Amino acid sequence: MSIFAEWGVEPVINVCGTVTRLGGAPMPREVLDAYVAAAGESVPLDELQNRACLEIAQHTGAEAGIVTSGAAAGLMLGTAAILARDHLGLMERLPHLDDHPHEFVVAREHRNGYDHAVRAAGAKFVEVGFNEIVAGAGVRRTEAWEYEVAFGPKTAGVLYVYDVAGQPALGDLVELAHAHHLPVLVDAAGELPPCSNLRDILATGADLVVFSGGKAIRGPQGTGILCGNLEFVRSAALQMLDMDDHFDLWEAPSPLFDKTEMRGLPRHGIGRALKVSKEQIVSLLTALRMFAAGAYLPLRPAMLHHLGHIVRELNGLAVTCHVTDPADGESSPILEIALSGKSAWDVCKRLRRGQPRIQVGHGKLAEGKLVVNPIHLNEERTAALVRRLREELS
């Protein structure tokens, strides 16, 4: 019997992928074992985050890094770090810094619901550019000069939502921002794979980069990585950790902390509500090692097998199936099922309400398509998915 059913919640077959609302990615046995092993002992979390700092630096090329309670938490902590830096008084005042530089310049086309985390830390957005392509009103993307003319005495930094085809290119924007002594915070939550992005995004010179830990890395769903400039990562850690200790007693673990540069310890910072458990830290680091070593690549043939089986079983129905196998050799293959004569919205709804409950990708319902991501599929779930699809599409 499902553990969730024991608590009165019926599980679903998830073919949406690693989405947060359904619990993220499947965790490997090694990650689960690390989680359980960590639960049996106590450890100073500042020392554990210091070890995480070294491990994350090794895999990303960053000066430093910490494990956060998700990518949104990384954005909030990164913003808090840029706003307060090493100033203990500013850490105490966040998010109220109206008399201190607190504006972040961001392209209008980069605005999204996740940037609430940046605003929650006390930042105010100054939007630049226009979303003309989506609006059908032009052909140009946001340009570098538009950022530059928005820089002013209240500017604290720049927010950039990463896209490999983004404009202006991240490296060019970083160079421009640094010429004005402004740091750049990058939201790269969903930009893994490819694994090379762990290093390539930071190689642009970006000051802080945020990755999700519960998607491609396959760590606990409520984890993330904040990495980059040591000064900022240190500030983020101080504003997240439980610092209820006497300064004279505290033995600051290096390199994440440098007690000689500190006048004292902050109280519980704005990130205290974003605490990360020892179990999450250890299991995320285990998953990061596996991801960086390519441990998940051998799983892709099974994904293609499951999608191929679905396509064969739907043959003869009023659908058109197309499997996309990304050229990077790392991303999950995707199946799109285009429906004829039936509403994709209605079928999606009935799949959610049927037995077993199934949630398919709903990003292309307006195009009449169901989307299947196979990362959670096995033989049993694939058979159930096929049965329900045939019931609804026959």
C-alpha positions as CSV (number, residue, x, y, z in Angstrom):
1,M,0.0,0.0,0.0
2,S,1.3,3.5,-0.8
3,I,2.6,5.5,2.1
4,F,0.5,8.4,0.8
5,A,-2.7,6.3,0.7
6,E,-2.1,5.4,4.4
7,W,-2.5,9.1,5.1
8,G,-5.6,9.4,2.9
9,V,-3.9,11.0,-0.2
10,E,-4.0,9.0,-3.4
11,P,-0.7,9.1,-5.4
12,V,-0.6,10.0,-9.1
13,I,1.3,8.7,-12.1
14,N,3.5,11.7,-12.9
15,V,4.4,12.2,-16.6
16,C,4.8,15.9,-16.2
17,G,8.4,15.5,-15.3
18,T,10.3,17.1,-12.3
19,V,7.7,19.7,-11.5
20,T,7.6,21.0,-7.9
21,R,3.8,20.6,-7.5
22,L,4.1,16.8,-8.0
23,G,7.2,16.4,-5.8
24,G,10.2,16.8,-8.2
25,A,12.5,14.2,-9.5
26,P,12.8,10.5,-8.5
27,M,15.7,10.2,-6.0
28,P,18.2,7.4,-6.5
29,R,18.7,4.8,-3.8
30,E,22.1,6.2,-3.0
31,V,20.5,9.6,-2.3
32,L,17.8,8.1,-0.1
33,D,20.4,6.1,1.8
34,A,22.4,9.2,2.4
35,Y,19.3,11.0,3.7
36,V,18.5,8.2,6.2
37,A,22.1,7.9,7.4
38,A,22.3,11.6,8.1
39,A,19.2,11.5,10.2
40,G,20.8,9.3,12.8
41,E,23.5,11.8,14.0
42,S,23.9,15.5,14.9
43,V,26.3,17.8,13.2
44,P,27.0,21.6,13.3
45,L,25.2,22.9,10.2
46,D,27.8,25.7,9.7
47,E,30.5,23.0,9.4
48,L,28.3,20.9,7.1
49,Q,27.5,23.9,4.8
50,N,31.3,24.7,4.8
51,R,31.9,21.2,3.4
52,A,29.1,21.7,1.0
53,C,30.9,24.9,-0.1
54,L,34.0,23.0,-1.0
55,E,32.0,20.3,-2.8
56,I,29.9,22.8,-4.8
57,A,33.0,24.8,-5.7
58,Q,34.6,21.6,-7.1
59,H,31.7,20.9,-9.4
60,T,30.9,24.4,-10.5
61,G,34.2,26.3,-10.5
62,A,32.6,28.9,-8.2
63,E,34.5,30.4,-5.3
64,A,31.8,29.2,-2.9
65,G,28.4,27.6,-2.7
66,I,25.7,26.5,-0.2
67,V,22.7,24.2,-0.2
68,T,19.5,26.1,0.0
69,S,15.9,25.0,0.6
70,G,15.0,25.2,-3.1
71,A,15.9,27.5,-6.0
72,A,13.4,30.2,-4.9
73,A,15.2,30.2,-1.6
74,G,18.5,30.6,-3.4
75,L,17.1,33.7,-5.2
76,M,15.9,35.2,-2.0
77,L,19.2,34.5,-0.2
78,G,21.2,35.7,-3.1
79,T,19.2,39.0,-3.2
80,A,19.6,39.4,0.6
81,A,23.4,38.9,0.2
82,I,23.7,41.5,-2.5
83,L,21.6,44.0,-0.5
84,A,23.3,43.5,2.9
85,R,26.8,42.1,1.9
86,D,28.8,41.9,5.2
87,H,26.9,44.7,7.0
88,L,25.3,43.2,10.1
89,G,23.1,46.2,10.6
90,L,21.6,45.9,7.1
91,M,21.0,42.1,7.7
92,E,18.9,43.1,10.7
93,R,16.8,45.6,8.6
94,L,16.0,43.5,5.6
95,P,13.6,43.7,3.8
96,H,13.3,47.4,4.7
97,L,16.1,49.3,2.9
98,D,14.4,52.2,1.3
99,D,17.3,54.5,2.2
100,H,19.9,52.1,0.8
101,P,20.5,50.8,-2.7
102,H,17.8,48.2,-3.2
103,E,16.8,48.3,-6.9
104,F,17.4,45.4,-9.2
105,V,17.4,46.0,-13.0
106,V,15.6,43.2,-14.9
107,A,14.3,42.8,-18.4
108,R,10.6,42.8,-18.8
109,E,10.8,39.5,-20.7
110,H,12.5,37.9,-17.7
111,R,9.7,38.7,-15.2
112,N,8.0,35.6,-13.9
113,G,6.2,34.4,-10.8
114,Y,9.4,33.1,-9.2
115,D,11.0,36.5,-8.9
116,H,8.6,37.1,-6.0
117,A,11.6,35.6,-4.0
118,V,13.8,38.5,-5.1
119,R,11.1,41.1,-4.1
120,A,10.5,39.3,-0.7
121,A,14.1,40.0,0.3
122,G,13.5,43.8,-0.1
123,A,14.4,44.4,-3.7
124,K,12.4,46.7,-6.0
125,F,12.5,45.9,-9.7
126,V,13.3,48.5,-12.4
127,E,12.1,46.9,-15.6
128,V,13.8,47.6,-19.0
129,G,13.1,46.6,-22.6
130,F,9.8,45.3,-24.0
131,N,8.4,41.9,-24.7
132,E,7.7,43.0,-28.3
133,I,8.2,39.6,-30.0
134,V,5.5,37.9,-27.8
135,A,3.3,41.0,-28.3
136,G,3.7,40.8,-32.1
137,A,4.8,44.4,-32.0
138,G,8.4,44.2,-33.1
139,V,11.5,42.0,-33.6
140,R,13.9,43.2,-31.0
141,R,14.9,41.7,-27.6
142,T,16.1,43.7,-24.6
143,E,19.4,45.3,-25.4
144,A,22.4,46.0,-23.2
145,W,22.1,49.8,-23.4
146,E,18.6,49.6,-21.9
147,Y,20.1,48.1,-18.7
148,E,22.8,50.7,-18.6
149,V,20.6,53.7,-18.8
150,A,18.5,52.3,-15.9
151,F,21.5,52.1,-13.5
152,G,21.4,54.8,-10.8
153,P,22.3,55.5,-7.2
154,K,19.6,53.1,-5.9
155,T,20.7,50.2,-8.1
156,A,21.9,47.3,-6.1
157,G,22.2,44.6,-8.8
158,V,20.9,43.0,-11.9
159,L,18.6,39.9,-12.1
160,Y,19.0,37.7,-15.2
161,V,16.9,34.6,-16.0
162,Y,19.2,32.4,-17.9
163,D,18.4,31.1,-21.4
164,V,21.2,29.8,-23.7
165,A,19.6,31.9,-26.4
166,G,19.0,34.9,-24.1
167,Q,19.7,38.4,-25.3
168,P,21.8,40.3,-24.4
169,A,24.2,37.4,-23.8
170,L,24.8,36.9,-20.1
171,G,28.6,37.4,-20.5
172,D,28.1,40.8,-22.2
173,L,25.6,41.9,-19.5
174,V,28.0,40.8,-16.7
175,E,30.8,42.8,-18.2
176,L,28.5,45.9,-18.5
177,A,27.2,45.5,-14.9
178,H,30.7,45.0,-13.5
179,A,31.9,48.2,-15.2
180,H,29.3,50.0,-13.0
181,H,30.4,47.9,-9.9
182,L,27.0,46.0,-9.9
183,P,26.6,42.3,-9.2
184,V,24.5,40.0,-11.4
185,L,22.2,37.3,-9.9
186,V,21.3,34.5,-12.3
187,D,18.2,32.3,-12.1
188,A,19.2,29.1,-13.7
189,A,16.9,26.9,-11.7
190,G,15.8,24.7,-14.6
191,E,19.0,25.0,-16.8
192,L,20.3,21.5,-16.0
193,P,21.0,19.5,-18.0
194,P,23.4,19.9,-19.8
195,C,25.8,19.2,-16.9
196,S,28.2,21.6,-18.5
197,N,26.0,24.5,-17.4
198,L,27.2,23.9,-13.8
199,R,30.4,25.6,-14.9
200,D,29.5,27.4,-18.1
201,I,27.0,29.8,-16.6
202,L,29.4,30.9,-13.8
203,A,32.2,31.1,-16.3
204,T,30.5,34.2,-17.7
205,G,31.6,36.0,-14.5
206,A,28.1,36.1,-13.0
207,D,28.3,36.8,-9.2
208,L,25.7,34.4,-8.0
209,V,23.9,31.5,-9.8
210,V,21.0,29.5,-8.6
211,F,20.2,25.9,-9.6
212,S,17.4,23.6,-8.5
213,G,18.5,20.5,-6.5
214,G,15.3,18.6,-7.0
215,K,15.1,18.4,-10.8
216,A,18.0,17.0,-13.0
217,I,20.3,16.7,-10.0
218,R,17.7,14.4,-8.4
219,G,18.3,15.5,-4.9
220,P,15.5,16.2,-2.4
221,Q,12.8,18.3,-4.1
222,G,13.1,21.1,-1.5
223,T,16.8,21.8,-2.2
224,G,18.8,24.1,-4.4
225,I,22.3,25.5,-4.9
226,L,23.4,29.1,-4.5
227,C,27.0,29.5,-5.8
228,G,29.4,32.1,-7.0
229,N,31.3,35.0,-5.3
230,L,32.5,34.0,-1.8
231,E,31.6,37.4,-0.2
232,F,28.0,37.0,-1.3
233,V,27.7,33.3,-0.5
234,R,29.1,34.0,3.0
235,S,26.5,36.7,3.5
236,A,23.7,34.4,2.4
237,A,24.9,31.7,4.7
238,L,25.0,34.0,7.7
239,Q,21.4,35.2,6.9
240,M,20.1,31.6,6.7
241,L,21.9,29.6,9.4
242,D,20.9,29.5,13.1
243,M,23.5,31.9,14.5
244,D,22.3,31.6,18.1
245,D,25.8,31.2,19.6
246,H,28.3,33.3,21.4
247,F,30.8,34.9,19.1
248,D,33.7,34.0,21.4
249,L,32.7,30.4,21.4
250,W,31.9,30.1,17.7
251,E,34.7,28.4,15.7
252,A,34.1,29.7,12.2
253,P,34.7,27.0,9.6
254,S,36.9,28.2,6.7
255,P,36.7,29.0,3.8
256,L,33.0,29.8,4.0
257,F,33.5,32.0,7.0
258,D,36.3,34.4,8.1
259,K,35.9,35.3,11.8
260,T,38.8,37.8,11.6
261,E,36.7,40.0,9.3
262,M,33.6,39.9,11.5
263,R,32.6,42.1,14.4
264,G,30.0,39.7,15.7
265,L,27.2,37.3,14.7
266,P,23.9,38.4,13.2
267,R,20.7,37.4,14.8
268,H,18.3,35.1,12.9
269,G,18.4,36.6,9.4
270,I,15.7,37.0,6.8
271,G,16.7,33.5,5.5
272,R,16.1,31.8,8.8
273,A,12.8,30.6,7.6
274,L,14.6,28.9,4.7
275,K,16.7,26.6,6.8
276,V,18.0,23.4,5.3
277,S,18.3,20.2,7.3
278,K,21.4,18.1,7.6
279,E,19.7,15.3,5.7
280,Q,18.9,17.6,2.8
281,I,22.5,18.8,2.6
282,V,24.1,15.4,2.6
283,S,21.6,13.9,0.1
284,L,21.9,16.9,-2.2
285,L,25.7,16.6,-2.2
286,T,25.4,12.9,-2.9
287,A,23.0,13.6,-5.9
288,L,25.3,16.4,-7.2
289,R,28.2,14.0,-7.3
290,M,26.2,11.4,-9.2
291,F,24.8,14.0,-11.6
292,A,28.3,15.5,-12.3
293,A,29.7,12.0,-12.9
294,G,27.0,11.2,-15.5
295,A,25.4,8.5,-13.3
296,Y,21.9,9.2,-14.7
297,L,22.8,8.9,-18.4
298,P,22.3,5.1,-18.6
299,L,18.7,5.7,-17.6
300,R,17.8,7.4,-20.9
301,P,17.4,4.1,-23.0
302,A,14.7,2.9,-20.6
303,M,12.9,6.3,-21.0
304,L,13.0,5.9,-24.8
305,H,11.8,2.3,-24.5
306,H,8.7,3.4,-22.4
307,L,7.9,6.2,-24.9
308,G,8.2,3.8,-27.8
309,H,5.9,1.4,-26.2
310,I,3.3,4.1,-25.7
311,V,3.5,5.2,-29.4
312,R,3.1,1.6,-30.6
313,E,0.1,1.0,-28.3
314,L,-1.6,4.2,-29.6
315,N,-1.2,3.2,-33.2
316,G,-4.5,3.2,-35.0
317,L,-6.1,5.8,-32.8
318,A,-7.0,9.3,-33.8
319,V,-3.7,10.7,-32.6
320,T,-0.3,11.7,-34.0
321,C,2.7,10.9,-31.8
322,H,6.1,12.5,-31.9
323,V,9.1,11.7,-29.8
324,T,11.8,14.3,-29.3
325,D,15.2,13.0,-28.2
326,P,17.3,16.1,-27.3
327,A,20.7,16.2,-29.1
328,D,22.6,16.9,-25.9
329,G,22.2,13.3,-25.0
330,E,21.4,14.3,-21.4
331,S,17.9,15.8,-21.3
332,S,14.9,13.5,-21.0
333,P,13.2,12.5,-24.3
334,I,9.6,13.9,-24.6
335,L,6.5,12.5,-26.3
336,E,3.9,14.8,-27.7
337,I,0.4,13.3,-28.5
338,A,-1.6,15.5,-30.9
339,L,-5.3,14.7,-30.6
340,S,-7.9,14.7,-33.4
341,G,-11.6,15.0,-32.7
342,K,-11.2,15.2,-28.9
343,S,-10.4,18.1,-26.6
344,A,-7.0,17.8,-25.1
345,W,-8.3,19.8,-22.1
346,D,-11.1,17.3,-21.5
347,V,-8.8,14.3,-21.9
348,C,-6.3,15.8,-19.5
349,K,-9.0,16.5,-17.0
350,R,-10.4,12.9,-17.2
351,L,-6.9,11.5,-16.8
352,R,-6.5,13.4,-13.6
353,R,-9.8,12.2,-12.3
354,G,-9.6,8.5,-13.4
355,Q,-8.1,5.4,-11.9
356,P,-5.2,5.5,-11.5
357,R,-4.9,9.3,-11.4
358,I,-2.5,10.5,-14.1
359,Q,-1.1,13.9,-14.7
360,V,0.3,14.6,-18.2
361,G,2.2,17.7,-19.2
362,H,-0.3,20.5,-19.8
363,G,1.9,23.1,-21.5
364,K,0.5,22.4,-25.0
365,L,-3.1,21.8,-24.3
366,A,-4.0,24.9,-26.3
367,E,-2.3,23.2,-29.3
368,G,-4.4,20.1,-28.8
369,K,-1.4,18.1,-27.4
370,L,-0.7,16.0,-24.4
371,V,3.0,15.9,-23.3
372,V,4.6,12.9,-21.7
373,N,7.9,13.1,-19.8
374,P,9.1,9.6,-18.9
375,I,11.5,10.4,-16.0
376,H,9.1,8.7,-13.5
377,L,7.9,5.9,-15.7
378,N,8.6,2.2,-15.1
379,E,6.9,-0.9,-16.7
380,E,3.9,-0.9,-14.4
381,R,3.2,2.8,-14.7
382,T,3.7,2.7,-18.4
383,A,1.2,-0.1,-18.8
384,A,-1.3,1.9,-16.6
385,L,-0.8,5.0,-18.7
386,V,-1.3,3.2,-21.9
387,R,-4.5,1.6,-20.7
388,R,-5.9,5.0,-19.6
389,L,-4.9,6.7,-22.8
390,R,-6.6,4.0,-24.9
391,E,-9.7,4.3,-22.8
392,E,-9.9,8.1,-23.3
393,L,-8.8,8.2,-26.9
394,S,-10.7,5.2,-28.4
